[in-house]
Amino acid sequence: MSELPLDQVRTLLAVVDEGTFDAAAAALHVTPSAVSQRVKALEQRTGRVLLLRTKPVRPTESGQVLVRLARQVGLLERDAHAELGLSGTGRATRVPVAVNADSLASWFLPVLSRVPAEPPVCFELRREDEGHTAALLREGTVMAAVTSSPEPVPGCSVRHLGRMRYLPVAHPEFAARHLAGPLEDVLPEAPVVVFDRLDDIQDGFVRRITGGRRGASADRHWIPTSEGYADAVAAGLGWGMVPEAQAVPLLRAGRVTRFAPRHEVDVPLYWQQWKLDSPALAALAEAVTATAARALRP
């Protein structure tokens, strides 16, 4: 196989980003038939199936390689236009980033205002559990991610940001009703608030308290927003591990209490991004590092 036709690679990316062949055709100002022909030609050229024809379409493992290539080429092209003073597409550089919900709710959004206005950048934030954001890097869905993994994704650099601390808290009346007694006995039975089905911090905390014998109660409330999660714990639905930045104001107001004051959970966070000499990515990384240094525990 010789060189990859960039128009076909860009078309593949458009299909993945837009979700359907018809939507990609509208974004590229061509017919759906042209989009289908380009993708089919690319699959024939590579000898691999690149897309799963689902709704929305999803790239195969081979397709992920080409999606990542298309994003990298697009970013480098925009950077080159900016450095040469050319008009380019006239559009801001789009930088997709994966961030966990608790970082979004506590410290990450101020990062965006620290990024210089020139060259213009548009951010596409993808909310994902910090233990799973690295997968989006591998797929080529995002260019950078806040992750709990210190192992760099192939083609990416990694730097330590700090530790996000979580405190075990509950409404005072809930604690008096459900958490009075030896913690290793009462905690596994107490109703618990959980973010989503990827969230295992509460189960891990109970396993630590019980020496690995038990996890958190099966009586659990699923609250998939960071602010809603803290509010649910403060409302007395169950106990939960609340980020320190959100827990401290609730503790000061008397809305929650720490029922295990000598215990907390620290989750290390890392910044991973593509190894590209890109001013947009470099500016974002600098803003992320500076903001995290003030917001997270060292």
Secondary structure, 3 states (H helix, E strand, C coil): CCCCCHHHHHHHHHHHHHCCHHHHHHHHCCCHHHHHHHHHHHHHHHCCCCEECCCCCEECHHHHHHHHHHHHHHHHHHHHHHHHCCCCCCCCEEEEEEECHHHHHHHHHHHHHHCCCCCCEEEEEEECCCCCHHHHHHHCCCCEEEECCCCCCCCEEEEEEEEEEEEEEECHHHHHHHCCCCHHHHHHHCCEEECCCCCCHHHHHHHHHCCCCCCCCCCEEECCCHHHHHHHHHCCCCEEEEEHHHHHHHHHCCCCEECCCCCCEEEEEEEEEECCCCHHHHHHHHHHHHHHHHHCEC
